[in-house]
Amino acid sequence: MSIFATWLLLAEDGDAAAPRVYKGSHADPEDGDPRGGWVEVAAIPNHCHPAVRWQVAPSDGLPVEYLRLSVGQAAEPSSSGLPGQATVILDRAQVEDLHETLGAWLTAEER
């Protein structure tokens, strides 16, 4: 079981539409481009703080200051084609969602 809780998921079955598939640096993104892959923002909730799990009062206080950002590429090949590289295209609404989520994470006293 993961200690991370998802704050935002841009994916087919997520909070908002999946990102657009990256067609390469030579191609202009277009509204009709296929969607695939995902962007996920996750954080460790206060009740999963390592100090809490070990029943020790955290010396630096809550919350845990780590954020997990996952980006996955659609299954169909992209022009990047490099192993371990995932590239997606976000539209303005998705960037606004990501910005809002990151800002909320930065200012949260409890996660």
Biopython code that builds the backbone (N, CA, C, O; Angstrom):
import numpy as np
from Bio.PDB.StructureBuilder import StructureBuilder

atoms = [
    (1, "MET", "N", (0.840, -1.172, 0.000)),
    (1, "MET", "CA", (0.000, 0.000, 0.000)),
    (1, "MET", "C", (0.891, 1.244, 0.000)),
    (1, "MET", "O", (1.856, 1.323, 0.760)),
    (2, "SER", "N", (0.571, 2.186, -0.833)),
    (2, "SER", "CA", (1.349, 3.413, -0.959)),
    (2, "SER", "C", (1.071, 4.359, 0.207)),
    (2, "SER", "O", (-0.056, 4.439, 0.696)),
    (3, "ILE", "N", (2.096, 5.066, 0.642)),
    (3, "ILE", "CA", (1.902, 6.104, 1.657)),
    (3, "ILE", "C", (1.511, 7.429, 1.009)),
    (3, "ILE", "O", (1.182, 8.384, 1.712)),
    (4, "PHE", "N", (1.542, 7.499, -0.306)),
    (4, "PHE", "CA", (1.206, 8.726, -1.032)),
    (4, "PHE", "C", (-0.281, 8.764, -1.373)),
    (4, "PHE", "O", (-0.872, 7.743, -1.727)),
    (5, "ALA", "N", (-0.878, 9.951, -1.264)),
    (5, "ALA", "CA", (-2.275, 10.166, -1.644)),
    (5, "ALA", "C", (-2.305, 11.100, -2.850)),
    (5, "ALA", "O", (-1.616, 12.120, -2.870)),
    (6, "THR", "N", (-3.093, 10.753, -3.838)),
    (6, "THR", "CA", (-3.176, 11.551, -5.066)),
    (6, "THR", "C", (-3.944, 12.840, -4.812)),
    (6, "THR", "O", (-5.034, 12.827, -4.239)),
    (7, "TRP", "N", (-3.360, 13.958, -5.248)),
    (7, "TRP", "CA", (-4.004, 15.266, -5.159)),
    (7, "TRP", "C", (-4.609, 15.659, -6.499)),
    (7, "TRP", "O", (-5.629, 16.348, -6.543)),
    (8, "LEU", "N", (-3.989, 15.225, -7.589)),
    (8, "LEU", "CA", (-4.460, 15.568, -8.933)),
    (8, "LEU", "C", (-4.059, 14.444, -9.868)),
    (8, "LEU", "O", (-2.938, 13.939, -9.805)),
    (9, "LEU", "N", (-4.984, 14.055, -10.740)),
    (9, "LEU", "CA", (-4.682, 13.049, -11.756)),
    (9, "LEU", "C", (-5.281, 13.504, -13.077)),
    (9, "LEU", "O", (-6.500, 13.551, -13.247)),
    (10, "LEU", "N", (-4.392, 13.840, -14.009)),
    (10, "LEU", "CA", (-4.812, 14.168, -15.372)),
    (10, "LEU", "C", (-4.632, 12.898, -16.186)),
    (10, "LEU", "O", (-3.516, 12.568, -16.589)),
    (11, "ALA", "N", (-5.714, 12.191, -16.426)),
    (11, "ALA", "CA", (-5.659, 10.895, -17.105)),
    (11, "ALA", "C", (-7.050, 10.542, -17.602)),
    (11, "ALA", "O", (-8.035, 11.197, -17.259)),
    (12, "GLU", "N", (-7.114, 9.505, -18.409)),
    (12, "GLU", "CA", (-8.400, 9.077, -18.970)),
    (12, "GLU", "C", (-9.454, 8.876, -17.886)),
    (12, "GLU", "O", (-10.602, 9.287, -18.053)),
    (13, "ASP", "N", (-9.073, 8.251, -16.782)),
    (13, "ASP", "CA", (-10.011, 7.993, -15.684)),
    (13, "ASP", "C", (-9.723, 8.899, -14.489)),
    (13, "ASP", "O", (-10.017, 8.528, -13.352)),
    (14, "GLY", "N", (-9.152, 10.080, -14.727)),
    (14, "GLY", "CA", (-8.727, 10.956, -13.640)),
    (14, "GLY", "C", (-9.653, 12.124, -13.395)),
    (14, "GLY", "O", (-10.826, 12.105, -13.766)),
    (15, "ASP", "N", (-9.093, 13.153, -12.754)),
    (15, "ASP", "CA", (-9.845, 14.359, -12.393)),
    (15, "ASP", "C", (-10.173, 15.213, -13.610)),
    (15, "ASP", "O", (-11.194, 15.900, -13.629)),
    (16, "ALA", "N", (-9.334, 15.175, -14.603)),
    (16, "ALA", "CA", (-9.511, 15.951, -15.833)),
    (16, "ALA", "C", (-8.978, 15.118, -16.990)),
    (16, "ALA", "O", (-8.404, 14.048, -16.785)),
    (17, "ALA", "N", (-9.168, 15.610, -18.191)),
    (17, "ALA", "CA", (-8.762, 14.864, -19.393)),
    (17, "ALA", "C", (-7.278, 14.511, -19.371)),
    (17, "ALA", "O", (-6.465, 15.208, -18.764)),
    (18, "ALA", "N", (-6.953, 13.432, -20.034)),
    (18, "ALA", "CA", (-5.558, 13.027, -20.189)),
    (18, "ALA", "C", (-4.809, 14.080, -21.006)),
    (18, "ALA", "O", (-5.415, 14.778, -21.819)),
    (19, "PRO", "N", (-3.490, 14.198, -20.795)),
    (19, "PRO", "CA", (-2.710, 15.127, -21.612)),
    (19, "PRO", "C", (-2.725, 14.703, -23.081)),
    (19, "PRO", "O", (-3.092, 13.576, -23.416)),
    (20, "ARG", "N", (-2.331, 15.605, -23.920)),
    (20, "ARG", "CA", (-2.211, 15.263, -25.340)),
    (20, "ARG", "C", (-0.906, 14.509, -25.570)),
    (20, "ARG", "O", (0.086, 14.730, -24.874)),
    (21, "VAL", "N", (-0.923, 13.627, -26.544)),
    (21, "VAL", "CA", (0.262, 12.852, -26.893)),
    (21, "VAL", "C", (1.277, 13.776, -27.562)),
    (21, "VAL", "O", (0.931, 14.541, -28.462)),
    (22, "TYR", "N", (2.507, 13.701, -27.125)),
    (22, "TYR", "CA", (3.601, 14.499, -27.683)),
    (22, "TYR", "C", (3.958, 13.953, -29.058)),
    (22, "TYR", "O", (4.224, 12.761, -29.210)),
    (23, "LYS", "N", (3.965, 14.833, -30.063)),
    (23, "LYS", "CA", (4.253, 14.409, -31.439)),
    (23, "LYS", "C", (5.668, 14.787, -31.873)),
    (23, "LYS", "O", (6.057, 14.532, -33.013)),
    (24, "GLY", "N", (6.430, 15.386, -30.982)),
    (24, "GLY", "CA", (7.785, 15.787, -31.319)),
    (24, "GLY", "C", (7.922, 17.298, -31.280)),
    (24, "GLY", "O", (6.930, 18.023, -31.369)),
    (25, "SER", "N", (9.157, 17.772, -31.146)),
    (25, "SER", "CA", (9.395, 19.209, -31.018)),
    (25, "SER", "C", (9.152, 19.958, -32.321)),
    (25, "SER", "O", (9.093, 21.188, -32.321)),
    (26, "HIS", "N", (9.014, 19.249, -33.414)),
    (26, "HIS", "CA", (8.773, 19.872, -34.718)),
    (26, "HIS", "C", (7.275, 20.067, -35.000)),
    (26, "HIS", "O", (6.911, 20.718, -35.979)),
    (27, "ALA", "N", (6.398, 19.500, -34.138)),
    (27, "ALA", "CA", (4.961, 19.503, -34.410)),
    (27, "ALA", "C", (4.227, 20.452, -33.473)),
    (27, "ALA", "O", (4.438, 20.434, -32.260)),
    (28, "ASP", "N", (3.366, 21.278, -34.049)),
    (28, "ASP", "CA", (2.518, 22.158, -33.244)),
    (28, "ASP", "C", (1.409, 21.343, -32.588)),
    (28, "ASP", "O", (0.731, 20.571, -33.266)),
    (29, "PRO", "N", (1.210, 21.505, -31.266)),
    (29, "PRO", "CA", (0.060, 20.847, -30.639)),
    (29, "PRO", "C", (-1.235, 21.438, -31.180)),
    (29, "PRO", "O", (-1.310, 22.632, -31.470)),
    (30, "GLU", "N", (-2.254, 20.591, -31.314)),
    (30, "GLU", "CA", (-3.556, 21.022, -31.816)),
    (30, "GLU", "C", (-4.649, 20.455, -30.932)),
    (30, "GLU", "O", (-4.477, 19.416, -30.295)),
    (31, "ASP", "N", (-5.793, 21.161, -30.901)),
    (31, "ASP", "CA", (-6.912, 20.728, -30.061)),
    (31, "ASP", "C", (-7.355, 19.304, -30.369)),
    (31, "ASP", "O", (-7.794, 18.591, -29.466)),
    (32, "GLY", "N", (-7.251, 18.880, -31.608)),
    (32, "GLY", "CA", (-7.716, 17.556, -31.994)),
    (32, "GLY", "C", (-6.700, 16.441, -31.801)),
    (32, "GLY", "O", (-6.981, 15.292, -32.144)),
    (33, "ASP", "N", (-5.527, 16.751, -31.260)),
    (33, "ASP", "CA", (-4.504, 15.717, -31.064)),
    (33, "ASP", "C", (-5.022, 14.626, -30.131)),
    (33, "ASP", "O", (-5.836, 14.898, -29.249)),
    (34, "PRO", "N", (-4.557, 13.401, -30.322)),
    (34, "PRO", "CA", (-4.987, 12.311, -29.444)),
    (34, "PRO", "C", (-4.504, 12.545, -28.011)),
    (34, "PRO", "O", (-3.473, 13.177, -27.780)),
    (35, "ARG", "N", (-5.268, 12.026, -27.069)),
    (35, "ARG", "CA", (-4.904, 12.133, -25.657)),
    (35, "ARG", "C", (-4.436, 10.776, -25.160)),
    (35, "ARG", "O", (-4.898, 9.735, -25.627)),
    (36, "GLY", "N", (-3.524, 10.803, -24.219)),
    (36, "GLY", "CA", (-3.017, 9.575, -23.627)),
    (36, "GLY", "C", (-1.947, 9.900, -22.609)),
    (36, "GLY", "O", (-1.426, 11.015, -22.574)),
    (37, "GLY", "N", (-1.628, 8.939, -21.795)),
    (37, "GLY", "CA", (-0.647, 9.166, -20.746)),
    (37, "GLY", "C", (-1.305, 9.790, -19.527)),
    (37, "GLY", "O", (-2.532, 9.829, -19.425)),
    (38, "TRP", "N", (-0.480, 10.281, -18.596)),
    (38, "TRP", "CA", (-1.018, 10.841, -17.372)),
    (38, "TRP", "C", (-0.009, 11.762, -16.693)),
    (38, "TRP", "O", (1.198, 11.671, -16.916)),
    (39, "VAL", "N", (-0.543, 12.648, -15.858)),
    (39, "VAL", "CA", (0.236, 13.465, -14.931)),
    (39, "VAL", "C", (-0.438, 13.291, -13.582)),
    (39, "VAL", "O", (-1.649, 13.475, -13.459)),
    (40, "GLU", "N", (0.345, 12.936, -12.568)),
    (40, "GLU", "CA", (-0.201, 12.729, -11.233)),
    (40, "GLU", "C", (0.629, 13.489, -10.209)),
    (40, "GLU", "O", (1.859, 13.464, -10.249)),
    (41, "VAL", "N", (-0.060, 14.167, -9.288)),
    (41, "VAL", "CA", (0.578, 14.830, -8.164)),
    (41, "VAL", "C", (0.098, 14.103, -6.911)),
    (41, "VAL", "O", (-1.105, 13.941, -6.704)),
    (42, "ALA", "N", (1.044, 13.666, -6.074)),
    (42, "ALA", "CA", (0.693, 12.941, -4.849)),
    (42, "ALA", "C", (1.569, 13.421, -3.702)),
    (42, "ALA", "O", (2.710, 13.835, -3.907)),
    (43, "ALA", "N", (1.018, 13.359, -2.489)),
    (43, "ALA", "CA", (1.733, 13.789, -1.294)),
    (43, "ALA", "C", (1.495, 12.789, -0.174)),
    (43, "ALA", "O", (0.555, 11.996, -0.220)),
    (44, "ILE", "N", (2.361, 12.839, 0.832)),
    (44, "ILE", "CA", (2.225, 11.973, 1.995)),
    (44, "ILE", "C", (1.325, 12.680, 3.007)),
    (44, "ILE", "O", (1.675, 13.760, 3.484)),
    (45, "PRO", "N", (0.165, 12.093, 3.346)),
    (45, "PRO", "CA", (-0.723, 12.719, 4.328)),
    (45, "PRO", "C", (-0.080, 12.756, 5.715)),
    (45, "PRO", "O", (0.794, 11.949, 6.030)),
    (46, "ASN", "N", (-0.525, 13.698, 6.529)),
    (46, "ASN", "CA", (0.026, 13.848, 7.881)),
    (46, "ASN", "C", (-0.018, 12.543, 8.672)),
    (46, "ASN", "O", (0.935, 12.213, 9.378)),
    (47, "HIS", "N", (-1.125, 11.796, 8.556)),
    (47, "HIS", "CA", (-1.237, 10.570, 9.347)),
    (47, "HIS", "C", (-0.276, 9.477, 8.884)),
    (47, "HIS", "O", (-0.135, 8.455, 9.556)),
    (48, "CYS", "N", (0.390, 9.682, 7.740)),
    (48, "CYS", "CA", (1.398, 8.730, 7.259)),
    (48, "CYS", "C", (2.814, 9.277, 7.430)),
    (48, "CYS", "O", (3.768, 8.689, 6.922)),
    (49, "HIS", "N", (2.959, 10.399, 8.142)),
    (49, "HIS", "CA", (4.275, 10.995, 8.388)),
    (49, "HIS", "C", (5.176, 9.910, 8.984)),
    (49, "HIS", "O", (4.741, 9.172, 9.867)),
    (50, "PRO", "N", (6.415, 9.803, 8.519)),
    (50, "PRO", "CA", (7.301, 8.754, 9.052)),
    (50, "PRO", "C", (7.398, 8.777, 10.576)),
    (50, "PRO", "O", (7.419, 7.717, 11.201)),
    (51, "ALA", "N", (7.456, 9.950, 11.182)),
    (51, "ALA", "CA", (7.551, 10.025, 12.643)),
    (51, "ALA", "C", (6.288, 9.486, 13.306)),
    (51, "ALA", "O", (6.368, 8.829, 14.344)),
    (52, "VAL", "N", (5.127, 9.756, 12.719)),
    (52, "VAL", "CA", (3.874, 9.264, 13.276)),
    (52, "VAL", "C", (3.823, 7.738, 13.176)),
    (52, "VAL", "O", (3.402, 7.058, 14.112)),
    (53, "ARG", "N", (4.253, 7.219, 12.039)),
    (53, "ARG", "CA", (4.242, 5.761, 11.867)),
    (53, "ARG", "C", (5.140, 5.071, 12.880)),
    (53, "ARG", "O", (4.847, 3.952, 13.300)),
    (54, "TRP", "N", (6.237, 5.725, 13.284)),
    (54, "TRP", "CA", (7.167, 5.135, 14.261)),
    (54, "TRP", "C", (6.856, 5.621, 15.675)),
    (54, "TRP", "O", (7.650, 5.409, 16.592)),
    (55, "GLN", "N", (5.707, 6.271, 15.856)),
    (55, "GLN", "CA", (5.222, 6.740, 17.151)),
    (55, "GLN", "C", (6.223, 7.649, 17.854)),
    (55, "GLN", "O", (6.442, 7.559, 19.062)),
    (56, "VAL", "N", (6.821, 8.526, 17.057)),
    (56, "VAL", "CA", (7.754, 9.517, 17.580)),
    (56, "VAL", "C", (7.228, 10.874, 17.134)),
    (56, "VAL", "O", (6.812, 11.033, 15.987)),
    (57, "ALA", "N", (7.243, 11.835, 18.021)),
    (57, "ALA", "CA", (6.790, 13.176, 17.646)),
    (57, "ALA", "C", (7.761, 13.766, 16.636)),
    (57, "ALA", "O", (8.967, 13.788, 16.885)),
    (58, "PRO", "N", (7.261, 14.243, 15.502)),
    (58, "PRO", "CA", (8.156, 14.804, 14.499)),
    (58, "PRO", "C", (8.853, 16.055, 15.032)),
    (58, "PRO", "O", (8.199, 16.969, 15.534)),
    (59, "SER", "N", (10.171, 16.092, 14.921)),
    (59, "SER", "CA", (10.933, 17.235, 15.423)),
    (59, "SER", "C", (10.797, 18.444, 14.518)),
    (59, "SER", "O", (10.883, 19.579, 14.986)),
    (60, "ASP", "N", (10.588, 18.221, 13.243)),
    (60, "ASP", "CA", (10.482, 19.345, 12.309)),
    (60, "ASP", "C", (9.027, 19.685, 11.998)),
    (60, "ASP", "O", (8.758, 20.517, 11.131)),
    (61, "GLY", "N", (8.088, 19.049, 12.696)),
    (61, "GLY", "CA", (6.668, 19.339, 12.496)),
    (61, "GLY", "C", (6.101, 18.713, 11.245)),
    (61, "GLY", "O", (6.819, 18.226, 10.372)),
    (62, "LEU", "N", (4.798, 18.744, 11.192)),
    (62, "LEU", "CA", (4.089, 18.257, 10.018)),
    (62, "LEU", "C", (3.916, 19.426, 9.077)),
    (62, "LEU", "O", (4.019, 20.557, 9.551)),
    (63, "PRO", "N", (3.672, 19.271, 7.838)),
    (63, "PRO", "CA", (3.538, 18.031, 7.071)),
    (63, "PRO", "C", (4.871, 17.557, 6.489)),
    (63, "PRO", "O", (5.895, 18.229, 6.611)),
    (64, "VAL", "N", (4.832, 16.395, 5.860)),
    (64, "VAL", "CA", (6.010, 15.860, 5.183)),
    (64, "VAL", "C", (6.294, 16.721, 3.964)),
    (64, "VAL", "O", (5.384, 17.000, 3.183)),
    (65, "GLU", "N", (7.521, 17.141, 3.789)),
    (65, "GLU", "CA", (7.875, 18.088, 2.725)),
    (65, "GLU", "C", (8.372, 17.408, 1.448)),
    (65, "GLU", "O", (9.385, 17.812, 0.877)),
    (66, "TYR", "N", (7.662, 16.385, 1.009)),
    (66, "TYR", "CA", (7.978, 15.708, -0.239)),
    (66, "TYR", "C", (6.723, 15.602, -1.086)),
    (66, "TYR", "O", (5.633, 15.348, -0.573)),
    (67, "LEU", "N", (6.885, 15.797, -2.378)),
    (67, "LEU", "CA", (5.784, 15.715, -3.334)),
    (67, "LEU", "C", (6.203, 14.738, -4.421)),
    (67, "LEU", "O", (7.344, 14.771, -4.881)),
    (68, "ARG", "N", (5.288, 13.870, -4.833)),
    (68, "ARG", "CA", (5.568, 12.944, -5.939)),
    (68, "ARG", "C", (4.872, 13.461, -7.184)),
    (68, "ARG", "O", (3.665, 13.703, -7.177)),
    (69, "LEU", "N", (5.634, 13.628, -8.248)),
    (69, "LEU", "CA", (5.093, 14.032, -9.544)),
    (69, "LEU", "C", (5.389, 12.912, -10.527)),
    (69, "LEU", "O", (6.548, 12.584, -10.782)),
    (70, "SER", "N", (4.331, 12.329, -11.076)),
    (70, "SER", "CA", (4.482, 11.233, -12.032)),
    (70, "SER", "C", (3.969, 11.687, -13.387)),
    (70, "SER", "O", (2.903, 12.296, -13.488)),
    (71, "VAL", "N", (4.725, 11.390, -14.416)),
    (71, "VAL", "CA", (4.306, 11.673, -15.785)),
    (71, "VAL", "C", (4.497, 10.390, -16.572)),
    (71, "VAL", "O", (5.582, 9.809, -16.578)),
    (72, "GLY", "N", (3.447, 9.957, -17.228)),
    (72, "GLY", "CA", (3.519, 8.752, -18.034)),
    (72, "GLY", "C", (3.106, 9.054, -19.456)),
    (72, "GLY", "O", (2.220, 9.869, -19.711)),
    (73, "GLN", "N", (3.751, 8.396, -20.352)),
    (73, "GLN", "CA", (3.519, 8.587, -21.780)),
    (73, "GLN", "C", (2.503, 7.575, -22.269)),
    (73, "GLN", "O", (2.425, 6.468, -21.738)),
    (74, "ALA", "N", (1.734, 7.936, -23.262)),
    (74, "ALA", "CA", (0.767, 7.019, -23.857)),
    (74, "ALA", "C", (1.479, 5.787, -24.410)),
    (74, "ALA", "O", (2.667, 5.834, -24.733)),
    (75, "ALA", "N", (0.750, 4.700, -24.513)),
    (75, "ALA", "CA", (1.339, 3.443, -24.981)),
    (75, "ALA", "C", (1.818, 3.526, -26.425)),
    (75, "ALA", "O", (2.803, 2.884, -26.790)),
    (76, "GLU", "N", (1.128, 4.314, -27.249)),
    (76, "GLU", "CA", (1.547, 4.406, -28.641)),
    (76, "GLU", "C", (2.876, 5.164, -28.729)),
    (76, "GLU", "O", (3.135, 6.064, -27.930)),
    (77, "PRO", "N", (3.702, 4.800, -29.689)),
    (77, "PRO", "CA", (5.027, 5.417, -29.773)),
    (77, "PRO", "C", (4.947, 6.924, -30.007)),
    (77, "PRO", "O", (4.072, 7.409, -30.725)),
    (78, "SER", "N", (5.861, 7.642, -29.399)),
    (78, "SER", "CA", (5.988, 9.074, -29.667)),
    (78, "SER", "C", (7.335, 9.297, -30.335)),
    (78, "SER", "O", (8.173, 8.398, -30.394)),
    (79, "SER", "N", (7.523, 10.487, -30.825)),
    (79, "SER", "CA", (8.768, 10.752, -31.531)),
    (79, "SER", "C", (9.957, 10.820, -30.586)),
    (79, "SER", "O", (11.098, 10.720, -31.038)),
    (80, "SER", "N", (9.721, 10.991, -29.262)),
    (80, "SER", "CA", (10.870, 11.031, -28.349)),
    (80, "SER", "C", (11.535, 9.662, -28.307)),
    (80, "SER", "O", (12.756, 9.559, -28.419)),
    (81, "GLY", "N", (10.741, 8.619, -28.147)),
    (81, "GLY", "CA", (11.220, 7.253, -28.239)),
    (81, "GLY", "C", (12.376, 6.887, -27.337)),
    (81, "GLY", "O", (12.966, 5.824, -27.533)),
    (82, "LEU", "N", (12.733, 7.693, -26.369)),
    (82, "LEU", "CA", (13.856, 7.386, -25.501)),
    (82, "LEU", "C", (13.384, 6.587, -24.295)),
    (82, "LEU", "O", (12.371, 6.934, -23.688)),
    (83, "PRO", "N", (14.106, 5.513, -23.933)),
    (83, "PRO", "CA", (13.697, 4.720, -22.772)),
    (83, "PRO", "C", (13.659, 5.579, -21.515)),
    (83, "PRO", "O", (14.567, 6.372, -21.265)),
    (84, "GLY", "N", (12.606, 5.414, -20.732)),
    (84, "GLY", "CA", (12.487, 6.141, -19.479)),
    (84, "GLY", "C", (12.040, 7.584, -19.618)),
    (84, "GLY", "O", (11.884, 8.273, -18.610)),
    (85, "GLN", "N", (11.831, 8.054, -20.818)),
    (85, "GLN", "CA", (11.393, 9.428, -21.029)),
    (85, "GLN", "C", (9.907, 9.461, -21.289)),
    (85, "GLN", "O", (9.399, 8.719, -22.130)),
    (86, "ALA", "N", (9.210, 10.315, -20.574)),
    (86, "ALA", "CA", (7.777, 10.494, -20.785)),
    (86, "ALA", "C", (7.527, 11.969, -21.052)),
    (86, "ALA", "O", (7.878, 12.822, -20.238)),
    (87, "THR", "N", (6.934, 12.261, -22.167)),
    (87, "THR", "CA", (6.639, 13.633, -22.541)),
    (87, "THR", "C", (5.168, 13.721, -22.910)),
    (87, "THR", "O", (4.673, 12.940, -23.722)),
    (88, "VAL", "N", (4.473, 14.681, -22.306)),
    (88, "VAL", "CA", (3.061, 14.917, -22.594)),
    (88, "VAL", "C", (2.867, 16.401, -22.840)),
    (88, "VAL", "O", (3.722, 17.210, -22.481)),
    (89, "ILE", "N", (1.764, 16.757, -23.439)),
    (89, "ILE", "CA", (1.426, 18.149, -23.710)),
    (89, "ILE", "C", (0.226, 18.517, -22.836)),
    (89, "ILE", "O", (-0.798, 17.835, -22.878)),
    (90, "LEU", "N", (0.342, 19.592, -22.042)),
    (90, "LEU", "CA", (-0.755, 20.072, -21.214)),
    (90, "LEU", "C", (-1.363, 21.306, -21.858)),
    (90, "LEU", "O", (-0.652, 22.163, -22.383)),
    (91, "ASP", "N", (-2.692, 21.387, -21.810)),
    (91, "ASP", "CA", (-3.344, 22.609, -22.289)),
    (91, "ASP", "C", (-3.456, 23.597, -21.133)),
    (91, "ASP", "O", (-3.091, 23.273, -20.002)),
    (92, "ARG", "N", (-3.954, 24.789, -21.405)),
    (92, "ARG", "CA", (-3.998, 25.833, -20.383)),
    (92, "ARG", "C", (-4.805, 25.405, -19.154)),
    (92, "ARG", "O", (-4.380, 25.647, -18.024)),
    (93, "ALA", "N", (-5.950, 24.779, -19.358)),
    (93, "ALA", "CA", (-6.778, 24.352, -18.226)),
    (93, "ALA", "C", (-6.029, 23.344, -17.353)),
    (93, "ALA", "O", (-6.135, 23.391, -16.128)),
    (94, "GLN", "N", (-5.282, 22.444, -17.967)),
    (94, "GLN", "CA", (-4.516, 21.464, -17.202)),
    (94, "GLN", "C", (-3.379, 22.130, -16.432)),
    (94, "GLN", "O", (-3.097, 21.754, -15.294)),
    (95, "VAL", "N", (-2.728, 23.110, -17.042)),
    (95, "VAL", "CA", (-1.666, 23.854, -16.351)),
    (95, "VAL", "C", (-2.263, 24.619, -15.169)),
    (95, "VAL", "O", (-1.647, 24.693, -14.106)),
    (96, "GLU", "N", (-3.456, 25.187, -15.349)),
    (96, "GLU", "CA", (-4.118, 25.881, -14.240)),
    (96, "GLU", "C", (-4.417, 24.910, -13.100)),
    (96, "GLU", "O", (-4.211, 25.249, -11.934)),
    (97, "ASP", "N", (-4.902, 23.702, -13.421)),
    (97, "ASP", "CA", (-5.150, 22.687, -12.392)),
    (97, "ASP", "C", (-3.855, 22.311, -11.672)),
    (97, "ASP", "O", (-3.827, 22.206, -10.446)),
    (98, "LEU", "N", (-2.792, 22.112, -12.438)),
    (98, "LEU", "CA", (-1.501, 21.755, -11.857)),
    (98, "LEU", "C", (-0.977, 22.885, -10.971)),
    (98, "LEU", "O", (-0.501, 22.636, -9.864)),
    (99, "HIS", "N", (-1.064, 24.123, -11.452)),
    (99, "HIS", "CA", (-0.619, 25.292, -10.688)),
    (99, "HIS", "C", (-1.384, 25.405, -9.375)),
    (99, "HIS", "O", (-0.786, 25.617, -8.320)),
    (100, "GLU", "N", (-2.704, 25.264, -9.439)),
    (100, "GLU", "CA", (-3.535, 25.342, -8.236)),
    (100, "GLU", "C", (-3.171, 24.240, -7.243)),
    (100, "GLU", "O", (-3.084, 24.486, -6.040)),
    (101, "THR", "N", (-2.959, 23.031, -7.749)),
    (101, "THR", "CA", (-2.617, 21.904, -6.880)),
    (101, "THR", "C", (-1.260, 22.111, -6.226)),
    (101, "THR", "O", (-1.113, 21.866, -5.029)),
    (102, "LEU", "N", (-0.267, 22.557, -6.984)),
    (102, "LEU", "CA", (1.062, 22.784, -6.417)),
    (102, "LEU", "C", (1.024, 23.917, -5.391)),
    (102, "LEU", "O", (1.678, 23.832, -4.352)),
    (103, "GLY", "N", (0.267, 24.970, -5.674)),
    (103, "GLY", "CA", (0.129, 26.058, -4.714)),
    (103, "GLY", "C", (-0.538, 25.599, -3.425)),
    (103, "GLY", "O", (-0.120, 25.988, -2.335)),
    (104, "ALA", "N", (-1.574, 24.774, -3.546)),
    (104, "ALA", "CA", (-2.258, 24.242, -2.369)),
    (104, "ALA", "C", (-1.316, 23.373, -1.551)),
    (104, "ALA", "O", (-1.335, 23.425, -0.321)),
    (105, "TRP", "N", (-0.499, 22.580, -2.217)),
    (105, "TRP", "CA", (0.456, 21.718, -1.511)),
    (105, "TRP", "C", (1.470, 22.585, -0.745)),
    (105, "TRP", "O", (1.793, 22.293, 0.407)),
    (106, "LEU", "N", (1.962, 23.637, -1.383)),
    (106, "LEU", "CA", (2.955, 24.501, -0.746)),
    (106, "LEU", "C", (2.418, 25.176, 0.517)),
    (106, "LEU", "O", (3.166, 25.367, 1.476)),
    (107, "THR", "N", (1.155, 25.533, 0.530)),
    (107, "THR", "CA", (0.605, 26.278, 1.654)),
    (107, "THR", "C", (-0.150, 25.412, 2.667)),
    (107, "THR", "O", (-0.605, 25.925, 3.690)),
    (108, "ALA", "N", (-0.288, 24.129, 2.405)),
    (108, "ALA", "CA", (-1.052, 23.249, 3.300)),
    (108, "ALA", "C", (-0.340, 23.056, 4.627)),
    (108, "ALA", "O", (0.862, 22.790, 4.668)),
    (109, "GLU", "N", (-1.087, 23.193, 5.705)),
    (109, "GLU", "CA", (-0.551, 22.866, 7.029)),
    (109, "GLU", "C", (-0.839, 21.419, 7.372)),
    (109, "GLU", "O", (-0.152, 20.817, 8.197)),
    (110, "GLU", "N", (-1.868, 20.861, 6.729)),
    (110, "GLU", "CA", (-2.194, 19.458, 6.920)),
    (110, "GLU", "C", (-2.466, 18.853, 5.568)),
    (110, "GLU", "O", (-3.198, 19.426, 4.761)),
    (111, "ARG", "N", (-1.884, 17.697, 5.311)),
    (111, "ARG", "CA", (-2.046, 17.065, 3.998)),
    (111, "ARG", "C", (-2.803, 15.773, 4.113)),
    (111, "ARG", "O", (-3.034, 15.102, 3.108)),
]
sb = StructureBuilder()
sb.init_structure("model")
sb.init_model(0)
sb.init_chain("A")
sb.init_seg("    ")
for serial, (resi, resn, name, xyz) in enumerate(atoms, 1):
    if name == "N":
        sb.init_residue(resn, " ", resi, " ")
    sb.init_atom(name, np.array(xyz, "f"), 0.0, 1.0, " ", f" {name:<3s}", serial, name[0])
structure = sb.get_structure()
